[in-house]
Amino acid sequence: MYSRAWLRALWADRRPPTGISEYVSHFQLLPPAEAVREPVSYYIDATLYQYFEHYGRRLGKRIQAEARAREREAYHAARFVVCTSRWCADDVEVSYGVPAERSA
């Protein structure tokens, strides 16, 4: 579920709705950047780093690193990253380098 191939397959049959002005995603890697033209904002309770490190998610180091790199790209391209806790917001700012004015 963290690989590029999985995300491409998930969005392969996407039919963009008319009149959409923004995507709000609860999953850090959706939507894939190549799948949408509209602005994207994320509404998250934890970063992938926090999931992998603190919740015991067991994935290979390569997949974790690739997913976190894409997550960083997604956050930097996002309109906003809305975090449900200070713990998450701090990680978005410190570990991912997202400016505080775009993460709250």
PyMOL commands that set and color helices and strands:
alter all, ss='L'
color gray80, all
select helices_A, chain A and resi 4-11+33-35+48-54+61-77+86-94+100-102
alter helices_A, ss='H'
color red, helices_A
select strands_A, chain A and resi 23-25+40-44+81-83
alter strands_A, ss='S'
color yellow, strands_A
deselect
rebuild
show_as cartoon
